[in-house]
Amino acid sequence: MSLATSEINDNGLGPTTNKASVRLSSVLDDDVIDIREIIGILLSYRLLIVGVTGLSIILAALFSIFSTPVYRVDVLLQVETKRAAGLAALKDITDILEVKSETTAEIEILKSRTISRDTVERLSLDVEASPNYFPVIGRAMARIYNKNRANSISEVFAEPLFFARTYAWGGEDIKVETLTVPAELLGKKLILVAGKSGSYKLFDDKKYFLFKGVVGEFSHSSNDIVDDSSNDNGIRLFVSRLKARPGTHFILTQFSMPEAISKVAKRLSVSEKHKKSGILTLTLDGADNIKIAHMLNTVANVYVERNISRRSAKAQNSLEFLEKQLPSVRGQVDAAEIAYQSYRVAHGSVDMGIETKGVLENILKINGELLTFRQERNELRQKFKAAHPVIIGLDKKIKSLENEVRRLDSLTTRLPETQQQVLRLERNLQLNTLLYNKLLNTTQELRVAKAGTVGNVRVIDYAVVPNKPIMPKTNLAVLLSVIVGMLLGAMIAFLHRALRGGIEDPDELERRFDIPVYASILHSDTQKKLTNKKSSDLLLRAKTDDPAIESIRSLRTTLYFTLENANNNIIMICGASPGIGKSFLAANLAGLLSENNKKVLLIDGDLRRGSLHKSYNVDKHCGLSDVIAGENDLGSAIKNTELDGVKIITAGEFPNNPSELLLHQNLTKLIASTAKEVDYIVIDTPPILAVSDAAIIGRYAATTLMVLKSNNHSMKEVQQSVKKFEQAGITIDGFILNDVKTYAGRYGYGGYVYHYEYNK
């Protein structure tokens, strides 16, 4: 058994409206968010939300299946930084100050076009060759097929779907070693069509035939076989591997070098693992896990080689200079030796005295020191300015040694002419030999230094081929799809509710029209089933404890007190539009009013589409229209029903002029004579906005109740309905809000409508 109630005042005489309390309630309702109402709305639209969420999950699953997986590889590099020992005491300060790290420059070098260019050239990344897959699903189908046949070595290709034999469906493979196209075809797609026995045909992007070719041979746009050294400006192609069904299409593209370099640079990500750690992390994302691992390792190797080359550049430059100077100095040594030997042969053996030998030894010694100091000065001048104290000190030493050389040269002027000449020639020979040996030793040292040069960067971890992709993340995608689906479903639910703009709040009706709401009739699932089955059974008989019946019992209680002060016992049930449940309410209300030994007469006042006879299983003929027209008497028109105490006058035959017929005086006589014989008369009328019949019948009723379907009428529609009744001089005594849907749980809340069920 169930019980439904509406707002009833304390004295039980029916709904009343306290304007002050209404205004206060309005303010409170506007300022307070009712969580129960929000939950109720969500639960009432639960099927919509579940459907949207399910659709979102399906889309997420399809996205995970058909989207191309993205793999990520990484390389770990170490950059060794040099710090001056004298600045060790400033460590605490440098940690606080913003000091540019050496790794910042290395990061920029890694991102430079130079590194990307070398990588592109080594791996031929300016050329792309791939099978032509069916749109949307083709790549995924091929990927699934390749995964399933990963352990198979046989060349078996997937069967084409949709008879699309030109597309690749799995098992196809191609490798292009060389592709050279004219400038106008850079970035354009070329179509390679596989043939039989390794043959193929090449077409341009407009499907214009270019030439034929064979796997393993160079092919040219003129269909001539050329060698790799050809400088022809046409299309040159060398395919080293081609596995596909005959007729399968492949897409070949050569990009310009700047575009290929830009693509590599954009995909490469470089960052320092920890601040001031000197550890750099290189990452690269892509669909081909093997290719991106090879690419990133190549980037790391190119960078290390460039670093070593940069650090050995100084030794290389010096070595090249010395290697150019050595032949010249060697020639000077040979010339000095020839001059010395020629002089001795011409003048015979000339012995130098002890003093002369001492002078020669000193000159050679001082010149050797001079050569050493000058070389040291040249090296330091690359680091310091001439005003540096170290440079100034070397300049003083060099000047002192030069003065000593001039002093020793002055001593040789006192020697005999022959000894002076011998001394000069032997000094030149010894100095040139010393210079040559010095250059030769320096050259060997530079060669050793160059060979042993180690850069300040090294690879700690090379990239390895990943097995699992980083994208798509199926679990995360499904989770997000659930969240997004629920949010989207809730948004659609609230938007649909807002756009409908139907009235469902009894307080809103009372505030706007100052007309009480007598009852809120709850939604009945049983009545919905009866309607769907087109059953004529009355809900009151089908289920006496239905929530809707309990709501009508509440209306009956209110009417008991209202009719005590009414002019007569006639109740008119009217409405704004069709399909709102007027006839349902009138039929069941009549049955409930007949309880407690009351006599009720139910009149079907809808002479256009009346259907109350179906609810009580009586014959429609010989009804109200027939009595008013004088074709039948009143006694034959009043029919008994299955419910004791309820009698019915059906609509009868539908006349051509219902409104004019209702204005006949016979209707007045009919109502006056029957009102004395029964306790209540319930009249069901047509919708007021459609026809004026209800306004005519309303003249006889002391109590007029307007039925409104919950969340179905706009405020403007209700206003027009009330206005039409007022123009006819009829006052609406109360509203009945029908088909109010309660929310989930044993206790449903909707406005001021409650539903309570007894345990069975």
Beta strands, then each sheet from edge to edge (+ up, - down):
strand 1: 2-5
strand 2: 71-79
strand 3: 127-131
strand 4: 173-180
strand 5: 189-194
strand 6: 199-203
strand 7: 209-214
strand 8: 218-220
strand 9: 236-243
strand 10: 249-254
strand 11: 268-272
strand 12: 279-286
strand 13: 457-461
strand 14: 517-522
strand 15: 570-575
strand 16: 600-604
strand 17: 639-640
strand 18: 646-649
strand 19: 680-684
strand 20: 703-709
strand 21: 734-740
strand 22: 749-750
strand 23: 753-757
sheet 1: 1+ 23- 22+
sheet 2: 11+ 12- 2+ 13-
sheet 3: 3+ 10- 5+ 6- 7+
sheet 4: 4+ 9- 8+
sheet 5: 14+ 21+ 20+ 15+ 19+ 16+ 18+ 17-
end
